[in-house]
């Protein structure tokens, strides 16, 4: 019997993994904004949603940029010579990650590159400047009630 032909490779769709990783990193930072920031305040300027008219006329790139410009009042920040800062924490801010992933999924490769430079890296810097700190992940060996390591391969 002749060998089976190899099926063609599936086309890669969606944003590249390095971009998704940067958005995920932003999400980690946003979940670790300082507790001194108000949690889900009302009213808020943050409205991470796509304007249907702008989406129709300009696509995802324009709609994402517009929503971020309004939410972070970048027109005022530019006049004041300041960068973006996060003024709250919580569900709304954490929703920014899903918003960005949805947006970049529907952008062209060039728009994704521009969006990463114009927004995602700026937002990561803003989260750090706003006091976000990702706690270190230290491995802890479980200890049973007798005080010995529950990991059979370790010497206590």
Secondary structure by P-SEA (a helix, b strand, c coil): ccccccccccccccccaaaaaaaaaaaaaaaccccccccccccccccccccaaaaacccaaaaaaaaaaaaaaaaaaaaaccccccccccccccaaaaaaaaaaaaccaaaaaaaaaacaaaaaaaaaaacccccccccccccccccccccccccc
